[in-house]
Amino acid sequence: MRLRHAGGGTIHLGYCTNVHPAEDLAGILAQLDTYAVPVRQALGSDLLGLGLWLAAPVAAELAADPTLRRRLRAALDARGLEVVTLNGFPYAAFQAPVVKQDVYHPDWTTEQRLTYTLDLARVLADLLPDDAARGSISTLPLAWRRPWDADRADAARRRLDELSAGLAAVQRATGREVRVAFEPEPGCVVESTGQAAALLSGMDTDRLGVCLDLAHLACAWEEPAAALGRLRAAGLPVVKVQVSAAVEAADPAGGADALRRWVEPRFLHQTRGAGCAGVADPADEAYAADDLDEALDRELPGPWRVHYHVPLHAPPEEPLGSTLPVLRAALRALFDGPVAGCDHLDVETYTWGVLPAARRPGTDAELAAGIAAELAFARDELVGLGLTADRTVSMGVTR
């Protein structure tokens, strides 16, 4: 869906399809009808944005075959769907029974990560709507923090230089601009905006920037306006925002039984105590654990924020909560002003399938309804900041 900022310019809002397991073209086309179209219809919108996730094999297949790209673009157009951004963080098998640290491989020290991301750029250039200003791809923040040394840092910097040159070549060949956004995440080489400023400054900021995931920002206990100020001071553009919320536990000891219901085997749920705020290494073991069960076993000092994306419209029951206040503060800092702070927004709750049993959708229809409710929530938050529905698109909101 599209909104318009008071200062002008279109804001694209969609949902990220990494919540779905499809990893071939047939499966991706099927998921459009199973989920995306019902979501669009539930929102009363003529147009729905998708933050498409393409696993590496199908990205390579599409990049090599313009006929397949045209087929995918036609399928999107026929269903009232548009793609301005891709999620290039998971390489493959993101909804496997166990993912955990596998999601960080291959990382930006490798040729595989570079090839995958440039494949995505070639695909996105052909999927972009004709009137879209540009496209974006989110990716991991270089690598998991261990192992990391000067040799690996040098290798990653070379890959980023090659990435910039490859994106320039895509633009020359297609006439379409695609930018890549590095997404700070707990436990990675770049976890906080301070680390982003220190480690990503100096790259080609015309083509490369930051993807700000609002759950990750909260887990680092960052204050949104200050975080955005650090990125601006470092000259790092916010290319993309993932509108997400994390689990919060004000009293982890008192809420331990409730927290144990959120322990699950698929994804890593990095946990951060408030003491990590502002420190040079927010993953310091004095404040941090690499997974929720580890934090519980170690009785990490609280309060906690847990990297566990929760539905925006349905935060956990007490004694737990969510980081919605951080989300709202970040959106205010980005959009409550004369110039929009970003034009690509994705709702990215990929954890629907691993929520505690009582909160987990049991059918495809229930999942589509939940995604629609999240998008409606995000839309309404933006409308509350003065954004309006694009008049060319009916969204059930009149301004």
C-alpha positions as CSV (number, residue, x, y, z in Angstrom):
1,M,0.0,0.0,0.0
2,R,1.1,3.6,-0.5
3,L,0.9,6.6,1.6
4,R,2.0,10.2,1.1
5,H,4.1,12.3,3.4
6,A,3.1,15.9,4.0
7,G,6.5,17.0,2.6
8,G,5.8,15.1,-0.6
9,G,6.9,11.8,-1.9
10,T,5.4,8.3,-1.8
11,I,5.9,6.0,1.2
12,H,5.6,2.3,0.4
13,L,4.3,0.0,3.1
14,G,4.1,-3.7,2.8
15,Y,4.8,-7.0,4.6
16,C,7.8,-9.2,4.3
17,T,7.2,-12.7,2.8
18,N,10.0,-14.4,4.8
19,V,7.1,-15.6,7.0
20,H,6.3,-18.1,4.2
21,P,8.5,-21.1,3.4
22,A,8.3,-21.2,-0.4
23,E,11.7,-21.4,-2.1
24,D,10.9,-22.0,-5.8
25,L,8.9,-20.0,-8.3
26,A,5.9,-22.2,-8.2
27,G,5.7,-21.9,-4.5
28,I,6.1,-18.2,-4.5
29,L,3.3,-17.8,-7.1
30,A,1.1,-20.0,-5.0
31,Q,1.7,-17.9,-1.8
32,L,0.5,-14.8,-3.6
33,D,-3.0,-16.3,-3.9
34,T,-2.9,-18.0,-0.5
35,Y,-1.8,-15.0,1.6
36,A,-1.0,-11.8,-0.3
37,V,-4.3,-11.4,-2.1
38,P,-6.5,-12.2,1.0
39,V,-4.4,-9.7,2.9
40,R,-4.9,-7.0,0.3
41,Q,-8.7,-7.7,0.2
42,A,-8.9,-7.6,4.0
43,L,-7.4,-4.2,4.0
44,G,-9.8,-2.9,1.3
45,S,-6.8,-1.9,-0.8
46,D,-6.3,-1.9,-4.6
47,L,-2.6,-2.3,-4.1
48,L,-0.5,-4.2,-1.6
49,G,3.2,-4.0,-1.2
50,L,5.3,-7.1,-0.6
51,G,8.8,-7.2,0.8
52,L,9.6,-10.3,-1.2
53,W,12.0,-13.0,0.1
54,L,13.7,-15.0,-2.6
55,A,16.0,-17.8,-1.5
56,A,19.3,-18.0,-3.3
57,P,18.4,-20.7,-5.8
58,V,15.3,-19.1,-7.1
59,A,17.0,-15.7,-7.1
60,A,19.7,-17.1,-9.4
61,E,17.1,-18.7,-11.6
62,L,15.2,-15.5,-12.0
63,A,18.3,-13.4,-12.5
64,A,19.4,-15.7,-15.4
65,D,16.0,-15.7,-17.2
66,P,14.2,-12.5,-18.2
67,T,11.2,-14.6,-19.2
68,L,10.8,-15.8,-15.7
69,R,11.1,-12.3,-14.3
70,R,8.4,-11.1,-16.7
71,R,6.2,-14.0,-15.5
72,L,6.6,-13.0,-11.9
73,R,6.0,-9.3,-12.6
74,A,2.8,-10.2,-14.5
75,A,1.6,-12.4,-11.7
76,L,2.2,-9.5,-9.2
77,D,0.4,-6.9,-11.5
78,A,-2.6,-9.2,-12.1
79,R,-3.1,-9.5,-8.3
80,G,-2.7,-5.9,-7.3
81,L,0.7,-6.5,-5.7
82,E,3.9,-4.5,-6.0
83,V,7.5,-5.1,-5.0
84,V,9.9,-2.2,-4.2
85,T,12.0,-4.1,-1.7
86,L,13.5,-7.5,-1.2
87,N,14.6,-9.2,2.0
88,G,18.1,-10.5,1.2
89,F,19.1,-11.4,4.8
90,P,18.2,-15.2,4.9
91,Y,20.1,-17.0,2.1
92,A,17.9,-20.1,2.2
93,A,15.8,-22.4,4.4
94,F,14.5,-19.6,6.6
95,Q,11.5,-21.6,7.8
96,A,13.4,-24.8,8.4
97,P,12.8,-26.6,11.7
98,V,16.0,-25.2,13.1
99,V,17.6,-22.0,11.7
100,K,19.4,-20.3,14.7
101,Q,22.9,-19.0,13.6
102,D,22.6,-20.6,10.1
103,V,20.8,-17.4,9.0
104,Y,24.1,-15.5,9.2
105,H,25.8,-17.7,6.6
106,P,27.1,-17.1,4.0
107,D,28.2,-13.7,5.3
108,W,29.8,-10.7,3.7
109,T,33.3,-12.1,3.7
110,T,32.1,-14.6,1.0
111,E,31.6,-14.5,-2.8
112,Q,28.3,-16.4,-2.3
113,R,26.7,-13.5,-0.4
114,L,27.8,-11.0,-3.0
115,T,26.5,-13.1,-5.9
116,Y,23.2,-13.6,-4.2
117,T,22.7,-10.0,-3.5
118,L,23.5,-8.9,-7.1
119,D,21.1,-11.6,-8.3
120,L,18.4,-10.0,-6.2
121,A,19.3,-6.6,-7.6
122,R,18.9,-7.8,-11.2
123,V,15.5,-9.3,-10.3
124,L,14.3,-6.3,-8.4
125,A,15.1,-4.0,-11.3
126,D,12.6,-5.8,-13.4
127,L,9.9,-6.1,-10.7
128,L,9.9,-2.4,-9.7
129,P,6.7,-0.6,-10.6
130,D,7.2,1.9,-13.4
131,D,6.6,4.9,-11.1
132,A,8.8,3.7,-8.2
133,A,11.7,6.0,-7.5
134,R,14.0,3.1,-6.6
135,G,14.3,-0.3,-5.1
136,S,16.0,-1.6,-1.9
137,I,17.4,-4.9,-0.6
138,S,18.0,-5.5,3.1
139,T,20.9,-7.7,4.1
140,L,22.8,-8.9,7.2
141,P,25.2,-6.6,9.0
142,L,28.3,-8.1,7.7
143,A,28.5,-11.2,9.8
144,W,27.9,-12.8,13.2
145,R,30.3,-11.3,15.6
146,R,32.5,-14.4,16.1
147,P,34.8,-15.1,14.5
148,W,35.8,-11.6,13.4
149,D,39.2,-10.2,12.8
150,A,41.1,-7.7,10.6
151,D,41.4,-10.2,7.7
152,R,37.6,-10.9,7.7
153,A,36.9,-7.1,8.0
154,D,39.1,-6.5,5.0
155,A,37.4,-9.2,3.0
156,A,34.0,-7.8,3.8
157,R,35.1,-4.3,2.8
158,R,36.2,-5.6,-0.6
159,R,32.9,-7.3,-1.1
160,L,31.1,-4.1,-0.4
161,D,33.2,-2.3,-3.0
162,E,32.3,-5.0,-5.5
163,L,28.7,-4.7,-4.5
164,S,28.7,-1.0,-5.2
165,A,30.2,-1.6,-8.6
166,G,27.7,-4.4,-9.3
167,L,24.7,-2.2,-8.4
168,A,26.1,0.6,-10.6
169,A,26.2,-2.0,-13.5
170,V,22.6,-3.0,-12.8
171,Q,21.5,0.6,-13.0
172,R,23.4,1.2,-16.3
173,A,21.8,-1.9,-17.8
174,T,18.3,-1.3,-16.6
175,G,17.9,2.4,-15.8
176,R,16.6,1.4,-12.3
177,E,18.3,2.3,-9.0
178,V,18.6,-0.4,-6.4
179,R,20.2,0.2,-3.0
180,V,21.4,-2.3,-0.4
181,A,20.7,-1.8,3.3
182,F,22.7,-3.4,6.1
183,E,20.5,-4.4,9.0
184,P,22.0,-4.0,12.5
185,E,21.0,-7.1,14.5
186,P,21.8,-8.4,18.0
187,G,24.8,-10.6,18.2
188,C,26.2,-9.4,14.8
189,V,29.3,-7.5,14.0
190,V,27.0,-4.5,13.6
191,E,24.4,-4.6,16.4
192,S,23.9,-0.9,17.3
193,T,23.8,2.3,15.3
194,G,27.0,3.3,17.0
195,Q,28.7,0.2,15.6
196,A,27.1,1.0,12.2
197,A,28.6,4.5,12.3
198,A,32.0,3.1,13.2
199,L,32.1,0.1,10.8
200,L,30.0,1.1,7.8
201,S,31.2,4.7,7.3
202,G,33.2,5.2,4.2
203,M,31.2,2.9,2.0
204,D,29.4,4.1,-1.1
205,T,26.4,5.8,0.5
206,D,24.8,6.6,-2.8
207,R,24.1,2.8,-3.2
208,L,24.6,1.4,0.3
209,G,23.0,2.3,3.6
210,V,21.2,1.0,6.7
211,C,18.0,-1.0,7.2
212,L,16.6,0.0,10.6
213,D,14.7,-2.9,12.2
214,L,12.7,-1.4,15.0
215,A,12.7,-4.6,17.1
216,H,16.5,-4.7,16.8
217,L,16.8,-1.1,17.7
218,A,14.7,-1.7,20.9
219,C,16.8,-4.8,21.8
220,A,19.9,-2.6,21.7
221,W,18.1,-0.3,24.2
222,E,18.7,2.6,21.8
223,E,16.7,5.8,21.9
224,P,15.3,6.3,18.3
225,A,15.9,10.0,17.8
226,A,19.5,9.7,19.1
227,A,20.1,6.6,17.0
228,L,18.9,8.3,13.8
229,G,21.1,11.3,14.7
230,R,24.2,9.0,14.9
231,L,23.4,7.6,11.5
232,R,23.0,11.1,10.0
233,A,26.2,12.3,11.6
234,A,28.0,9.3,10.0
235,G,26.4,10.0,6.6
236,L,24.6,6.7,6.5
237,P,21.2,6.9,4.9
238,V,18.2,4.9,6.2
239,V,17.3,3.0,3.1
240,K,14.6,0.8,4.6
241,V,12.7,0.4,7.9
242,Q,11.3,-2.9,9.2
243,V,8.3,-2.1,11.3
244,S,8.6,-4.6,14.1
245,A,8.3,-5.1,17.9
246,A,10.1,-7.3,20.3
247,V,9.2,-9.0,23.6
248,E,9.9,-7.0,26.7
249,A,10.1,-8.3,30.3
250,A,10.2,-5.6,33.0
251,D,10.8,-8.2,35.7
252,P,12.4,-11.3,34.1
253,A,12.5,-13.2,37.4
254,G,8.9,-12.7,38.1
255,G,8.0,-13.4,34.5
256,A,10.2,-16.5,34.0
257,D,7.3,-18.9,33.6
258,A,5.8,-16.7,31.0
259,L,9.1,-16.3,29.2
260,R,9.7,-20.0,29.1
261,R,6.6,-20.4,26.9
262,W,8.4,-18.3,24.3
263,V,11.5,-20.5,24.1
264,E,11.4,-22.4,20.8
265,P,13.9,-24.3,18.6
266,R,13.8,-22.5,15.2
267,F,15.0,-19.0,15.6
268,L,17.7,-17.3,17.7
269,H,16.1,-15.0,20.3
270,Q,19.0,-12.8,21.5
271,T,18.2,-11.2,24.8
272,R,19.6,-7.9,26.1
273,G,19.4,-6.4,29.5
274,A,19.0,-2.6,29.9
275,G,22.6,-2.4,31.0
276,C,23.7,-2.8,27.4
277,A,22.4,0.7,26.5
278,G,25.2,2.9,25.2
279,V,28.1,0.5,25.9
280,A,30.7,-0.2,23.2
281,D,29.8,-3.9,23.0
282,P,26.1,-4.5,23.6
283,A,26.7,-8.2,23.3
284,D,28.9,-8.2,26.4
285,E,27.9,-11.2,28.5
286,A,27.3,-9.0,31.5
287,Y,24.2,-7.7,29.8
288,A,23.5,-10.1,27.0
289,A,22.7,-13.7,26.0
290,D,22.6,-15.2,22.6
291,D,19.3,-17.0,23.1
292,L,16.3,-16.7,25.5
293,D,16.8,-20.1,27.2
294,E,20.4,-19.0,27.9
295,A,19.3,-15.8,29.5
296,L,16.8,-17.6,31.7
297,D,19.4,-20.2,32.8
298,R,21.9,-17.5,33.6
299,E,19.3,-15.2,35.3
300,L,20.6,-12.3,33.3
301,P,19.9,-9.0,35.1
302,G,16.7,-7.3,33.9
303,P,14.7,-5.6,32.5
304,W,15.0,-7.5,29.2
305,R,14.2,-7.1,25.6
306,V,14.1,-10.3,23.6
307,H,14.7,-10.5,19.8
308,Y,11.4,-12.2,19.2
309,H,9.2,-10.4,16.7
310,V,5.6,-10.2,18.0
311,P,2.5,-9.2,16.0
312,L,2.2,-5.5,16.2
313,H,-1.5,-5.5,17.1
314,A,-1.3,-8.3,19.6
315,P,1.5,-7.8,22.2
316,P,2.2,-10.6,24.8
317,E,-0.1,-10.8,27.8
318,E,1.2,-9.5,31.2
319,P,3.6,-9.9,32.9
320,L,5.3,-9.5,29.4
321,G,4.9,-6.7,27.0
322,S,6.3,-5.5,23.7
323,T,8.5,-2.6,22.5
324,L,5.7,-0.7,20.8
325,P,6.7,2.5,22.5
326,V,10.1,2.3,20.7
327,L,8.4,1.6,17.4
328,R,6.1,4.7,17.9
329,A,9.1,6.9,18.9
330,A,11.0,5.7,15.8
331,L,8.2,6.4,13.4
332,R,7.7,9.9,14.9
333,A,11.4,10.6,14.5
334,L,11.3,9.4,10.9
335,F,8.0,10.9,9.7
336,D,6.8,13.7,12.0
337,G,8.7,16.4,10.2
338,P,9.0,18.3,6.9
339,V,10.9,15.4,5.2
340,A,10.2,11.7,5.3
341,G,13.1,9.8,6.9
342,C,12.6,6.7,4.6
343,D,10.3,5.6,1.8
344,H,10.4,1.8,2.1
345,L,8.7,0.2,5.1
346,D,8.1,-3.5,5.7
347,V,6.2,-5.2,8.5
348,E,8.4,-8.1,9.3
349,T,6.9,-10.6,11.7
350,Y,8.4,-13.8,10.5
351,T,7.7,-15.7,13.7
352,W,4.0,-16.4,13.4
353,G,4.7,-20.2,13.1
354,V,6.7,-20.4,16.3
355,L,4.5,-18.2,18.6
356,P,3.3,-19.9,21.8
357,A,0.6,-22.4,20.8
358,A,-2.3,-20.3,22.1
359,R,-1.2,-17.3,19.9
360,R,-0.2,-19.2,16.8
361,P,-2.5,-19.1,13.7
362,G,-3.9,-22.6,12.9
363,T,-4.8,-22.0,9.2
364,D,-3.7,-20.1,6.2
365,A,-6.7,-17.8,6.5
366,E,-5.9,-17.0,10.1
367,L,-2.3,-16.1,9.2
368,A,-3.5,-13.9,6.4
369,A,-5.9,-12.2,8.8
370,G,-3.1,-11.6,11.3
371,I,-0.8,-10.1,8.6
372,A,-3.6,-7.8,7.5
373,A,-4.2,-6.7,11.1
374,E,-0.5,-5.9,11.5
375,L,-0.5,-3.8,8.3
376,A,-3.6,-2.0,9.4
377,F,-2.0,-1.2,12.7
378,A,1.2,0.1,10.9
379,R,-0.9,2.1,8.5
380,D,-3.0,3.7,11.2
381,E,0.2,4.7,13.2
382,L,1.5,6.5,10.0
383,V,-1.8,8.1,9.3
384,G,-1.7,9.4,12.9
385,L,1.5,11.1,12.1
386,G,-0.1,13.0,9.2
387,L,0.6,10.7,6.3
388,T,-2.3,10.2,3.9
389,A,-3.5,7.5,1.6
390,D,-2.3,7.9,-2.0
391,R,-5.5,9.1,-3.7
392,T,-4.8,6.8,-6.6
393,V,-5.1,3.8,-4.3
394,S,-8.2,2.9,-2.2
395,M,-7.0,1.8,1.3
396,G,-10.2,2.3,3.4
397,V,-8.8,5.5,4.7
398,T,-10.1,8.9,3.6
399,R,-8.2,12.1,4.0
